[in-house]
């Protein structure tokens, strides 16, 4: 695996995929690599096909919420080689802009919302869900005032803290053993590992 590799991942910095992209890159021996945030599985796949990135990281399945549909759809009809797979624990937190805000909308990736469904309904019974492309992106939009008043982001703890948001509830996933399978791939036609 050559140094200077570009590793694309779903989401933006401080997302679960960003964390896993770094873990895979270091675990597979890369010492000089660039992490490329591409928001969606489709964007990662498109960048692999075009050669804009050397490797891609995808969330493929959650132990309880099932297959990550956007990944399955993006990878369909593409010949990729899986270089590594890893399950990791996923913990979700609810962040809001200010401690006194009443939460009327929960914004996150659909997988995070599904993985936390029972607890979110118990903690925020009147809140509606709004899907967005990435958990960390929900935190970024909330911090930048791009979401309506009463919105809260469901994301990793480090994402909410990075954006200076208020932690309202921690570990809201319905099951403490909540885990997602991530894969590290390249196009099968790409140069093989040494």
Secondary structure, 3 states (H helix, E strand, C coil): CCCCEEEEECCCCCCHHHHHHHHHHHHCCCCCEEEEECCCHHHHHHHHHHCCCCEEEEEEEECCCEECHHHHHHHCCCCEEEEEEEEEECCCEEEECCCCCCCCEEEECHHHHHHCHHHHHHHCCCCEEEECCCHHHHHHHHHCCCCCCCEEEEECHHHHHHCCCEEEECCCCCCCCCEEEEEEEEECCCCCCC
